[in-house]
Amino acid sequence: MPAEICLSGLHCYPVKSMKGLALDRSNLDGFGLVHDRRWMVVDADGGFLSQRELPRMALIGVELESDGLLLTAPEMPALRVGRPTIAAPRIEVEVWQDRLEGCVVEAQADAWLSHFLGVECRLVYMMDDVKRQVDQRYAESRHLTAFSDGFPLLLASAASLEELNGRLESPLSMARFRANLVISGSQPYAEDRWARIRIGSMELRLVKPCSRCSITTVDPTNGTRGSEPLATLAAYRRRGKKVYFGQNLIYDRPGELRVGMPVEILEYRDE
């Protein structure tokens, strides 16, 4: 009998482009996994900063606390950051082509990050009343996301990673791909053909393959950049000028996900 497909990993990234958290379970709200990418580092003009420009961001650890975050980094004192209140000042920030409001956090966090990253920057938070729509070519106006690159959820397959690692001199971990949901028990790249799936009571739609950028080439253990896996993926996962690994997802209503839940394929894409 074929192996049962299941949800084998669940990951939240509270601060865009910093380390993630492995979870046993998580609720999904109107933006994605609760807490996922609700915080972001921006430059003086409000533009988002990521490992694309600052690979050292991969070294910043994040822990969730009841009223905010605990940030850690090599040779830096740990820093507690409080979640801003609704009365906190807001500034205009930009994520790709989207301009929206981010709440200013605190000067101490800005100084801590600026010192470690070596550039002047500030930390902002997305309040619940900020509405950032998912690209309407793939979703409807009710579908929202936080400070992610564009979609509330990213899915990747353990089998696809294993197949990729078979082509590499040194295997890579799934951390390179920063997926929210990791699926096990499928064939490599089977997810390319899935259109709609059910995990527990949640129905999710796979609406767009995920094109991969230079963040995948940053080693999360030391914050240095190499050439893989993009060099290898380009040899067999290229479409036009982009290479793909994983799938972007949307969903219609809140719910809960737990590691170990079975994954049911409800609908396939047309060939």
Buried (B, 14 or more C-beta within 10 A) or exposed (E): EEEEBBBBBBBBBBBBBBBBBEBEEBEBBBBBBBBBBBBBBBBEEBBBBBBBBBBBBBBBBBBBEEEBBEBBBEEBEEBBBBBBEEEBEBEEBBBEEBEBBBBBBBEEBBBBBBEBBEBEBBBBBBBEEBBBBBBEEBBEEEBBBBBBBBBBBBBBBBBBBEBBBEEEEEEBEBBBBBBBBBBBBBBBBBBBBBBBBBBBEBBBBBBBBBBBBBBBBBBBEEBEBBEBBBEBBBEEBEEEEBBBBBBBBBBEEEBBBEBEBEBEBEEEEEE
